[in-house]
């Protein structure tokens, strides 16, 4: 599947993406380009799909952060993610 739809639960990406909002995630951008700092991505962690922004890159590892700096479950808590954990790039907020 190349396109996914997720409904956001939680506030770790506020104000950019708010709880209840729907996002479309696509694998297509990362078929042609590598993920870069600033990209908002969906990835699998602990049997869940999370949405975060890439803050740092080290080879095939990514440090992701939520835009809500006061309250976000992100790499500061669970560490770096591998490229293979990335589902795709957020391409549209609805």
Order of alpha helices (4+ residues) and beta strands (2+ residues): beta-beta-alpha-beta-beta-beta-alpha-beta-beta
